[in-house]
């Protein structure tokens, strides 16, 4: 960012730092191979960040000029203002210092640091006050005492275990009784703890002594401690007791189908949009999935359809989903996709699914990723992938949401029912619904144009005493004042222009009252009278009469509004009063 600031001072008007990425990779790629793997993403991200920061820079410099206007040629910007520029507008301290240095000004750095520390103290106090701090501390204590939980859920959905820890109200306890809500930890479990975007499992934990503990969520805490959250429905549980842990099969099956689908969508997006596409986040639940990825602009319908087609081709292929434990370097060397910036241990789990069938990649594995989540055994178990939407998450990050399996089929059934219902309403075959709707939209637009023309004709003279000929004269100035109930606000300027033409010299004041009782106001002044009357002043006076505030526009044409349309006549009288005063 400092380099961008200096580049701007040298006259650079466009982002340029991204152009240095090839040189960076060439010089440092051997020592840092992740630079080679991520070159396309680094380039695209840097270009986006530069474009975004230029806006921050322009806004920040403008605010800085305002904040230092009274400091003269040598002074100090107070630390609280500098911190506000940083905290609210994203303008870093070092850039503030650089920008002021050339003007002989400085920044109260101590005041800046004090303001930042005060904000941190407030955040810490709020966190401690929430009780979350005490609850989080107990997980680290249990992890240190018990070690990591052994996860069995890749192959098993039921398992036997021993209760090693219990937590109630953020405290380590030895017993939970019927009606208690809390957390249960076992030495081993088939329950998947929420991580990597995949939600935690639900299910039940029982014992021969009559314990029924309903698991409503499973979380992964403190580096490998798997925590079952839930409620004791009957019996009681104590540390040291043997239990049987059973995961909700249908929910897990839907969840892992959605997780496998995110891998297919990831690779389908890369093959459709380019190698710069990289995962930025995901959410995998039994009901649906969402996948966030790096891409600079919206994905059009054609590309989105291609992504869906590629993913479904892999589903229909019904290829085996293979998982292997590998050394991280070996996994990367084999072509496994790693999340850029993610930290991995010495050993990683590599998930491979599908086989490319077209182009240069034919015969090679379709998707190879490092992943610790649960997956289907074969891609056919996903059933179907249906992309619901594509949207922006933040600058340079897009999101797709999708359904799989039964949820996708149910969604398509509902869509089909809607189309059949529309076909029945429109009295056309289902395959002609789209054409019929287009025709209806065209007819409506034509009717709206006709109605607008009729309203304009009425306002301009088609309505007898309310027409253009029925203008009044105040202090030698012609005034066309109209109350036009039911006329859309967007039509008022066109009507005002027409009335100005009819008057040749004069003032126009229009008030339209909508069905909900609100008033829209337009005032217009012919060119020869602009020196005497200001349309903005006229419209503000009229707006005040109907309970509005302000209004804006040009001296010859302005608009405003207000909530009290019942006082439309008072608004027109306010304009008359200004004309009387001349």
C-alpha positions as CSV (number, residue, x, y, z in Angstrom):
1,X,0.0,0.0,0.0
2,X,2.9,2.4,0.7
3,X,4.3,1.4,-2.7
4,X,0.9,2.2,-4.3
5,X,0.9,5.6,-2.6
6,X,4.4,6.4,-3.9
7,X,3.4,5.1,-7.4
8,X,0.4,7.5,-7.3
9,X,2.7,10.4,-6.4
10,X,4.9,9.5,-9.4
11,X,1.8,9.7,-11.6
12,X,0.6,6.1,-11.9
13,X,-3.2,6.1,-12.5
14,X,-3.8,2.4,-12.8
15,X,-2.9,-0.7,-10.7
16,X,0.6,-1.9,-11.5
17,X,1.9,-4.0,-8.6
18,X,0.3,-7.1,-10.0
19,X,2.7,-6.9,-13.0
20,X,5.6,-7.7,-10.7
21,X,4.2,-11.2,-9.7
22,X,6.0,-13.1,-12.5
23,X,9.3,-11.6,-11.4
24,X,8.5,-12.5,-7.8
25,X,7.7,-16.1,-8.7
26,X,10.8,-16.3,-10.9
27,X,13.1,-15.1,-8.1
28,X,11.5,-16.9,-5.1
29,X,9.4,-19.7,-6.5
30,X,12.0,-22.4,-5.9
31,X,12.3,-21.5,-2.2
32,X,8.5,-21.0,-1.9
33,X,6.8,-23.5,-4.3
34,X,3.3,-22.3,-3.1
35,X,4.0,-19.1,-5.1
36,X,4.2,-21.1,-8.3
37,X,1.0,-23.0,-7.4
38,X,-0.8,-19.8,-6.5
39,X,0.6,-17.4,-9.2
40,X,-2.8,-17.0,-11.0
41,X,-4.6,-16.4,-7.7
42,X,-1.9,-14.0,-6.4
43,X,-2.0,-12.0,-9.6
44,X,-5.8,-11.7,-9.7
45,X,-6.1,-11.0,-6.0
46,X,-3.4,-8.3,-6.1
47,X,-5.0,-6.6,-9.0
48,X,-8.4,-6.6,-7.2
49,X,-6.8,-5.4,-3.9
50,X,-5.0,-2.6,-5.8
51,X,-8.2,-1.4,-7.5
52,X,-10.1,-1.5,-4.2
53,X,-7.3,0.2,-2.2
54,X,-7.1,3.1,-4.8
55,X,-10.7,3.9,-3.8
56,X,-9.7,3.7,-0.1
57,X,-6.7,6.0,-0.9
58,X,-8.8,8.6,-2.7
59,X,-11.5,8.6,0.1
60,X,-8.9,8.7,2.9
61,X,-6.9,11.5,1.3
62,X,-10.1,13.5,1.0
63,X,-11.0,12.9,4.6
64,X,-7.4,13.7,5.7
65,X,-7.6,17.0,3.9
66,X,-10.8,17.9,5.8
67,X,-9.3,16.8,9.1
68,X,-6.1,18.8,8.7
69,X,-7.6,22.0,7.1
70,X,-7.1,24.0,10.2
71,X,-3.6,22.8,11.1
72,X,-1.7,25.3,9.0
73,X,1.8,24.5,7.7
74,X,3.1,22.8,10.8
75,X,0.9,21.0,13.2
76,X,-0.1,17.6,14.6
77,X,-3.1,15.5,13.7
78,X,-4.6,14.1,16.8
79,X,-4.4,10.4,17.4
80,X,-8.1,9.8,17.7
81,X,-8.8,11.2,14.3
82,X,-5.9,9.2,12.8
83,X,-7.4,6.0,14.4
84,X,-10.9,6.8,13.1
85,X,-9.4,7.1,9.6
86,X,-7.8,3.7,10.1
87,X,-10.7,1.9,11.9
88,X,-13.7,3.3,10.0
89,X,-12.2,4.0,6.6
90,X,-9.3,1.5,6.3
91,X,-6.7,4.2,6.0
92,X,-3.5,2.9,7.6
93,X,-1.4,5.0,10.0
94,X,1.8,4.8,7.9
95,X,-0.1,6.2,4.9
96,X,-1.5,9.0,7.0
97,X,2.1,9.8,8.1
98,X,3.4,9.7,4.5
99,X,0.6,11.9,3.2
100,X,1.2,14.5,5.9
101,X,5.0,14.5,5.8
102,X,5.1,16.4,2.6
103,X,3.1,19.2,4.2
104,X,5.3,19.4,7.3
105,X,2.6,17.8,9.5
106,X,2.9,14.9,11.9
107,X,0.6,12.5,13.7
108,X,0.1,11.9,17.4
109,X,1.2,8.3,17.3
110,X,0.9,7.9,21.1
111,X,-2.8,9.1,20.8
112,X,-3.3,6.7,17.9
113,X,-2.0,3.7,20.0
114,X,-4.0,4.8,23.0
115,X,-7.2,4.8,20.9
116,X,-6.4,1.4,19.5
117,X,-5.7,0.0,22.9
118,X,-9.0,1.4,24.3
119,X,-10.9,-0.4,21.5
120,X,-9.1,-3.7,22.3
121,X,-9.9,-3.3,26.0
122,X,-13.6,-2.8,25.2
123,X,-13.6,-5.9,23.0
124,X,-11.9,-8.0,25.7
125,X,-14.3,-6.8,28.3
126,X,-17.3,-7.6,26.1
127,X,-15.9,-11.1,25.4
128,X,-15.2,-11.8,29.1
129,X,-18.6,-10.6,30.0
130,X,-20.3,-12.9,27.6
131,X,-19.1,-16.0,29.5
132,X,-17.4,-17.4,26.4
133,X,-13.9,-16.9,27.8
134,X,-14.5,-19.3,30.7
135,X,-16.2,-21.9,28.4
136,X,-13.3,-21.8,26.0
137,X,-10.7,-22.2,28.8
138,X,-12.2,-25.5,29.9
139,X,-11.6,-27.0,26.5
140,X,-7.9,-26.3,26.6
141,X,-7.8,-27.8,30.1
142,X,-9.6,-30.9,29.0
143,X,-7.4,-31.2,25.9
144,X,-4.3,-31.1,28.0
145,X,-5.6,-33.7,30.4
146,X,-7.3,-36.1,27.9
147,X,-5.5,-35.6,24.6
148,X,-7.1,-35.6,21.2
149,X,-10.3,-37.6,20.5
150,X,-9.8,-40.5,18.1
151,X,-12.2,-40.0,15.1
152,X,-13.8,-43.2,13.7
153,X,-16.4,-41.6,11.5
154,X,-14.6,-42.0,8.1
155,X,-15.6,-45.7,8.2
156,X,-18.1,-46.1,11.1
157,X,-21.3,-44.4,12.1
158,X,-21.7,-46.3,15.4
159,X,-19.0,-47.1,17.9
160,X,-18.4,-47.9,21.5
161,X,-16.4,-45.5,23.7
162,X,-15.7,-44.4,27.2
163,X,-16.8,-41.0,28.6
164,X,-13.7,-39.1,29.5
165,X,-15.1,-35.6,30.2
166,X,-18.3,-33.7,30.9
167,X,-19.0,-30.0,30.9
168,X,-22.0,-28.1,32.2
169,X,-22.4,-24.3,32.2
170,X,-18.7,-23.9,31.2
171,X,-17.4,-26.0,34.0
172,X,-15.7,-29.4,34.1
173,X,-18.0,-31.8,36.0
174,X,-18.2,-35.6,36.6
175,X,-22.0,-36.2,36.2
176,X,-24.9,-35.1,34.0
177,X,-28.4,-36.0,35.0
178,X,-31.8,-36.2,33.2
179,X,-32.7,-32.7,32.0
180,X,-29.2,-31.4,32.0
181,X,-27.8,-29.7,28.9
182,X,-24.0,-29.9,28.5
183,X,-21.1,-31.4,26.6
184,X,-19.9,-35.0,26.5
185,X,-16.4,-36.1,25.5
186,X,-15.4,-39.7,24.7
187,X,-12.1,-41.3,24.1
188,X,-13.2,-42.1,20.5
189,X,-16.3,-41.2,18.4
190,X,-17.8,-41.6,15.0
191,X,-19.3,-38.0,15.3
192,X,-17.7,-35.5,13.0
193,X,-16.9,-32.2,14.8
194,X,-17.7,-29.1,12.8
195,X,-14.6,-28.0,10.8
196,X,-13.5,-27.2,7.2
197,X,-17.0,-25.8,6.5
198,X,-18.7,-29.1,7.3
199,X,-21.3,-28.9,10.0
200,X,-21.1,-31.2,13.0
201,X,-23.0,-34.5,13.3
202,X,-26.1,-35.1,15.4
203,X,-27.4,-38.4,16.8
204,X,-27.7,-40.2,20.2
205,X,-25.4,-41.6,22.9
206,X,-26.8,-44.4,25.0
207,X,-25.7,-46.8,27.7
208,X,-27.0,-50.1,29.1
209,X,-28.0,-48.3,32.3
210,X,-30.6,-46.3,30.5
211,X,-28.7,-43.2,29.4
212,X,-30.2,-41.3,26.4
213,X,-28.1,-38.3,25.5
214,X,-29.4,-36.5,22.4
215,X,-26.5,-34.9,20.5
216,X,-27.7,-31.7,18.8
217,X,-24.3,-30.6,17.6
218,X,-20.7,-31.7,17.5
219,X,-17.8,-29.3,17.7
220,X,-14.0,-29.6,17.3
221,X,-12.3,-27.7,20.1
222,X,-8.7,-27.1,21.2
223,X,-6.7,-28.9,18.6
224,X,-8.5,-32.2,18.2
225,X,-10.9,-32.4,21.1
226,X,-14.3,-33.6,19.7
227,X,-17.2,-32.3,21.9
228,X,-20.7,-33.7,21.7
229,X,-23.2,-30.9,22.7
230,X,-26.7,-31.9,23.8
231,X,-29.2,-32.9,26.5
232,X,-29.7,-35.9,28.8
233,X,-33.2,-37.1,28.0
234,X,-33.2,-39.9,30.5
235,X,-30.8,-41.7,32.9
236,X,-27.5,-40.1,33.8
237,X,-23.9,-40.2,32.6
238,X,-20.7,-40.1,34.6
239,X,-17.0,-39.9,33.5
240,X,-15.5,-43.4,33.1
241,X,-18.8,-44.9,32.0
242,X,-18.9,-47.0,28.7
243,X,-21.4,-45.7,26.1
244,X,-22.5,-46.4,22.5
245,X,-22.4,-43.5,20.1
246,X,-24.7,-43.5,17.0
247,X,-24.6,-40.8,14.3
248,X,-27.9,-39.9,12.5
249,X,-27.3,-41.8,9.2
250,X,-29.6,-39.9,6.9
251,X,-28.3,-36.5,8.0
252,X,-24.6,-37.6,7.6
253,X,-25.3,-39.1,4.2
254,X,-26.8,-35.8,2.9
255,X,-24.0,-33.8,4.5
256,X,-21.2,-35.9,2.9
257,X,-23.0,-35.8,-0.5
258,X,-23.0,-32.0,-0.3
259,X,-19.3,-32.0,0.8
260,X,-18.3,-34.2,-2.2
261,X,-20.3,-31.9,-4.4
262,X,-18.3,-28.9,-3.3
263,X,-15.1,-30.7,-4.6
264,X,-16.8,-31.3,-8.0
265,X,-18.0,-27.7,-8.2
266,X,-14.6,-26.4,-7.3
267,X,-12.9,-28.2,-10.2
268,X,-15.8,-27.4,-12.5
269,X,-15.5,-23.7,-11.8
270,X,-11.7,-23.9,-12.4
271,X,-12.2,-25.6,-15.8
272,X,-14.9,-23.1,-16.8
273,X,-13.5,-19.8,-15.4
274,X,-9.8,-20.4,-15.2
275,X,-7.0,-21.5,-12.9
276,X,-7.3,-18.4,-10.7
277,X,-10.4,-19.9,-9.1
278,X,-9.6,-21.0,-5.6
279,X,-11.7,-21.8,-2.6
280,X,-12.3,-19.0,-0.2
281,X,-14.7,-20.7,2.1
282,X,-17.6,-23.2,2.2
283,X,-20.6,-24.3,4.3
284,X,-21.7,-27.9,4.0
285,X,-24.9,-29.0,5.8
286,X,-27.5,-31.7,5.2
287,X,-29.9,-29.3,3.5
288,X,-27.6,-27.4,1.1
289,X,-24.1,-26.3,0.3
290,X,-22.4,-23.0,-0.5
291,X,-19.0,-22.5,-2.0
292,X,-17.0,-19.3,-2.0
293,X,-14.3,-18.8,-4.5
294,X,-11.9,-16.2,-5.9
295,X,-13.2,-14.6,-9.1
296,X,-13.3,-10.9,-10.1
297,X,-16.8,-10.7,-11.6
298,X,-20.2,-12.3,-11.7
299,X,-20.6,-15.7,-13.4
300,X,-23.1,-15.5,-16.3
301,X,-25.9,-18.0,-16.8
302,X,-24.1,-19.8,-19.6
303,X,-21.0,-20.4,-17.5
304,X,-23.0,-21.4,-14.5
305,X,-24.9,-23.9,-16.6
306,X,-21.6,-25.4,-17.9
307,X,-20.3,-25.7,-14.3
308,X,-23.5,-27.6,-13.3
309,X,-23.2,-29.8,-16.4
310,X,-19.6,-30.7,-15.6
311,X,-20.4,-31.5,-12.0
312,X,-23.3,-33.7,-13.0
313,X,-21.2,-35.5,-15.6
314,X,-19.0,-36.6,-12.7
315,X,-22.0,-37.7,-10.7
316,X,-23.3,-39.8,-13.6
317,X,-19.8,-41.3,-14.0
318,X,-20.3,-42.9,-10.6
319,X,-16.6,-43.1,-10.0
320,X,-15.0,-44.3,-6.7
321,X,-14.1,-41.6,-4.2
322,X,-10.6,-42.6,-3.0
323,X,-8.9,-41.3,0.2
324,X,-5.2,-41.7,1.0
325,X,-3.0,-40.5,3.8
326,X,0.2,-39.0,2.4
327,X,3.1,-36.8,3.4
328,X,2.1,-33.2,2.6
329,X,5.0,-32.7,0.2
330,X,4.2,-35.9,-1.6
331,X,0.5,-34.9,-1.8
332,X,1.3,-31.5,-3.3
333,X,3.8,-33.1,-5.8
334,X,1.1,-35.5,-6.9
335,X,-1.1,-32.6,-7.9
336,X,-3.5,-32.5,-4.9
337,X,-5.2,-29.1,-4.6
338,X,-4.3,-27.3,-1.3
339,X,-6.0,-24.2,0.0
340,X,-3.6,-21.3,-0.5
341,X,-2.5,-19.9,2.8
342,X,-3.8,-23.0,4.8
343,X,-1.4,-24.6,7.2
344,X,-1.1,-28.4,7.0
345,X,0.5,-31.1,9.2
346,X,3.2,-33.5,8.1
347,X,0.5,-36.0,7.1
348,X,-2.6,-35.1,5.1
349,X,-5.7,-36.8,3.8
350,X,-6.0,-36.7,0.0
351,X,-9.5,-37.1,-1.5
352,X,-9.7,-38.0,-5.3
353,X,-12.9,-38.3,-7.3
354,X,-13.9,-38.6,-10.9
355,X,-12.0,-38.9,-14.2
356,X,-11.7,-36.2,-16.9
357,X,-13.1,-37.4,-20.2
358,X,-12.3,-34.5,-22.5
359,X,-9.4,-32.4,-23.8
360,X,-5.8,-32.5,-22.6
361,X,-6.9,-33.7,-19.1
362,X,-8.7,-36.8,-20.4
363,X,-7.9,-39.9,-18.3
364,X,-6.6,-37.9,-15.4
365,X,-8.3,-37.6,-12.0
366,X,-11.0,-34.9,-12.1
367,X,-10.6,-33.6,-8.5
368,X,-7.7,-34.2,-6.1
369,X,-7.8,-32.1,-2.9
370,X,-6.4,-32.2,0.6
371,X,-9.5,-32.6,2.9
372,X,-10.3,-33.8,6.3
373,X,-14.1,-34.0,5.8
374,X,-16.4,-36.9,5.2
375,X,-17.4,-38.0,1.7
376,X,-19.5,-40.4,-0.3
377,X,-18.0,-43.7,-1.5
378,X,-18.9,-43.1,-5.1
379,X,-19.9,-39.9,-6.9
380,X,-23.2,-41.5,-8.0
381,X,-24.4,-41.3,-4.4
382,X,-24.6,-37.5,-4.8
383,X,-27.5,-38.1,-7.1
384,X,-27.8,-34.7,-8.7
385,X,-26.2,-31.3,-8.4
386,X,-28.5,-28.2,-8.9
387,X,-27.0,-24.7,-8.6
388,X,-29.5,-22.3,-7.1
389,X,-27.7,-19.0,-7.2
390,X,-24.4,-17.1,-7.7
391,X,-23.7,-13.9,-5.8
392,X,-21.0,-11.6,-4.5
393,X,-19.6,-12.1,-1.0
394,X,-17.0,-9.3,-1.1
395,X,-14.6,-7.7,-3.5
396,X,-13.1,-10.5,-5.7
397,X,-15.0,-13.3,-3.9
398,X,-18.1,-15.0,-5.4
399,X,-20.5,-17.6,-3.9
400,X,-22.5,-20.4,-5.4
401,X,-25.3,-22.2,-3.5
402,X,-26.5,-25.6,-4.6
403,X,-28.6,-28.6,-3.6
404,X,-27.9,-32.3,-4.1
405,X,-29.7,-35.6,-4.1
406,X,-33.3,-35.7,-2.8
407,X,-33.2,-31.9,-2.0
408,X,-32.3,-31.1,-5.6
409,X,-35.0,-33.4,-7.0
410,X,-37.6,-31.9,-4.6
411,X,-36.5,-28.4,-5.7
412,X,-36.9,-29.4,-9.4
413,X,-40.3,-31.0,-8.7
414,X,-41.5,-27.7,-7.1
415,X,-40.2,-25.8,-10.1
416,X,-42.0,-28.2,-12.4
417,X,-45.3,-27.7,-10.4
418,X,-44.9,-23.9,-10.7
419,X,-44.5,-24.1,-14.4
420,X,-47.5,-26.4,-14.7
421,X,-49.5,-24.0,-12.6
422,X,-48.5,-21.1,-14.7
423,X,-49.4,-23.0,-17.9
424,X,-52.9,-23.7,-16.5
425,X,-53.4,-20.1,-15.5
426,X,-52.2,-18.8,-18.9
427,X,-54.1,-21.5,-20.8
428,X,-51.0,-22.6,-22.8
429,X,-48.9,-25.7,-23.0
430,X,-46.0,-25.8,-20.4
431,X,-43.4,-25.4,-23.2
432,X,-45.1,-22.1,-24.3
433,X,-45.2,-20.4,-20.8
434,X,-42.0,-18.4,-21.4
435,X,-43.2,-17.0,-24.7
436,X,-46.7,-16.2,-23.3
437,X,-45.1,-14.3,-20.3
438,X,-42.9,-12.3,-22.6
439,X,-45.9,-11.3,-24.6
440,X,-47.8,-10.3,-21.5
441,X,-44.9,-8.2,-20.3
442,X,-44.7,-6.5,-23.7
443,X,-48.5,-5.8,-23.6
444,X,-48.2,-4.3,-20.1
445,X,-45.3,-2.0,-21.1
446,X,-47.3,-0.8,-24.1
447,X,-50.3,-0.1,-21.9
448,X,-48.1,1.7,-19.3
449,X,-46.8,3.9,-22.1
450,X,-50.4,4.6,-23.3
451,X,-51.5,5.5,-19.7
452,X,-48.5,7.8,-19.3
453,X,-49.3,9.5,-22.5
454,X,-52.9,10.0,-21.5
455,X,-51.8,11.4,-18.1
456,X,-49.4,13.8,-19.9
457,X,-52.2,14.9,-22.2
458,X,-54.5,15.6,-19.3
459,X,-51.9,17.6,-17.5
460,X,-51.0,19.5,-20.7
461,X,-54.5,20.4,-21.7
462,X,-56.8,17.5,-22.2
463,X,-58.6,18.1,-19.0
464,X,-60.5,21.4,-19.5
465,X,-60.0,23.7,-16.5
466,X,-57.1,21.6,-15.2
467,X,-55.2,21.8,-18.5
468,X,-52.2,23.8,-19.5
469,X,-54.4,26.7,-20.6
470,X,-55.7,27.1,-17.1
471,X,-52.6,28.6,-15.7
472,X,-52.7,31.4,-13.2
473,X,-50.7,34.6,-13.0
474,X,-49.0,35.9,-9.8
475,X,-47.1,39.1,-9.8
476,X,-46.8,39.0,-13.6
477,X,-45.4,35.4,-13.5
478,X,-47.4,32.5,-15.1
479,X,-47.8,29.5,-12.8
480,X,-49.0,26.0,-13.8
481,X,-49.9,24.3,-10.5
482,X,-51.2,20.8,-10.7
483,X,-52.3,18.1,-8.3
484,X,-52.0,14.8,-10.2
485,X,-53.3,12.0,-8.1
486,X,-52.2,8.5,-9.1
487,X,-49.5,9.8,-11.5
488,X,-46.2,7.9,-10.9
489,X,-43.4,10.1,-9.5
490,X,-41.1,9.1,-12.4
491,X,-43.6,10.8,-14.9
492,X,-43.6,14.2,-13.3
493,X,-40.4,15.6,-14.8
494,X,-41.7,14.8,-18.3
495,X,-45.0,16.5,-17.6
496,X,-43.1,19.5,-16.1
497,X,-41.0,19.8,-19.3
498,X,-44.2,19.8,-21.4
499,X,-45.8,22.5,-19.3
500,X,-42.7,24.6,-19.4
501,X,-42.9,24.5,-23.2
502,X,-46.6,25.4,-23.1
503,X,-46.0,28.4,-20.8
504,X,-42.8,29.6,-22.6
505,X,-42.2,31.8,-19.6
506,X,-43.3,30.8,-16.1
507,X,-43.1,28.3,-13.2
508,X,-44.5,24.8,-12.9
509,X,-45.4,23.1,-9.6
510,X,-46.7,19.5,-9.6
511,X,-47.7,17.3,-6.7
512,X,-48.6,13.6,-7.3
513,X,-50.2,11.7,-4.5
514,X,-49.7,7.9,-4.5
515,X,-52.1,5.2,-3.3
516,X,-50.3,5.0,0.0
517,X,-50.9,8.7,0.6
518,X,-47.3,9.9,0.0
519,X,-46.6,13.0,-2.1
520,X,-44.0,13.4,-4.9
521,X,-43.2,17.0,-5.9
522,X,-41.5,18.6,-8.9
523,X,-40.9,22.3,-9.5
524,X,-39.6,23.7,-12.7
525,X,-38.6,27.2,-13.9
526,X,-38.2,28.5,-17.4
527,X,-34.8,29.7,-18.4
528,X,-35.7,33.4,-18.4
529,X,-36.8,33.3,-14.8
530,X,-34.1,31.2,-13.2
531,X,-32.4,34.4,-12.0
532,X,-35.5,35.3,-10.0
533,X,-36.8,31.9,-8.8
534,X,-34.8,28.7,-7.8
535,X,-36.6,25.4,-8.4
536,X,-34.8,23.9,-5.5
537,X,-36.1,26.6,-3.1
538,X,-39.6,26.1,-4.5
539,X,-39.6,22.4,-4.1
540,X,-38.2,22.5,-0.6
541,X,-41.0,24.9,0.5
542,X,-43.6,22.6,-1.0
543,X,-42.0,19.5,0.6
544,X,-42.1,21.1,4.0
545,X,-45.9,21.6,3.6
546,X,-46.4,17.8,3.2
547,X,-44.0,16.8,6.0
548,X,-40.9,16.3,4.0
549,X,-37.4,17.5,4.4
550,X,-35.1,18.9,1.8
551,X,-35.2,18.2,-1.9
552,X,-32.7,18.7,-4.6
553,X,-32.0,19.2,-8.3
554,X,-31.0,22.2,-10.5
555,X,-32.2,25.8,-10.5
556,X,-34.5,25.0,-13.4
557,X,-35.8,21.6,-12.3
558,X,-36.0,20.0,-8.8
559,X,-37.8,17.3,-7.0
560,X,-38.8,16.3,-3.4
561,X,-41.4,14.3,-1.5
562,X,-43.2,14.0,1.8
563,X,-45.4,11.6,3.8
564,X,-48.6,13.7,4.0
565,X,-50.2,13.7,0.6
566,X,-53.4,15.0,2.0
567,X,-51.7,18.4,2.2
568,X,-50.9,18.5,-1.5
569,X,-52.9,21.8,-2.0
570,X,-50.9,23.4,0.9
571,X,-47.7,22.4,-1.0
572,X,-48.9,24.3,-4.1
573,X,-49.9,27.2,-1.9
574,X,-46.3,27.4,-0.6
575,X,-45.1,27.8,-4.1
576,X,-47.7,30.5,-4.7
577,X,-46.5,32.4,-1.6
578,X,-42.9,32.5,-2.9
579,X,-44.1,33.9,-6.2
580,X,-46.1,36.6,-4.4
581,X,-43.0,37.7,-2.5
582,X,-41.2,37.9,-5.9
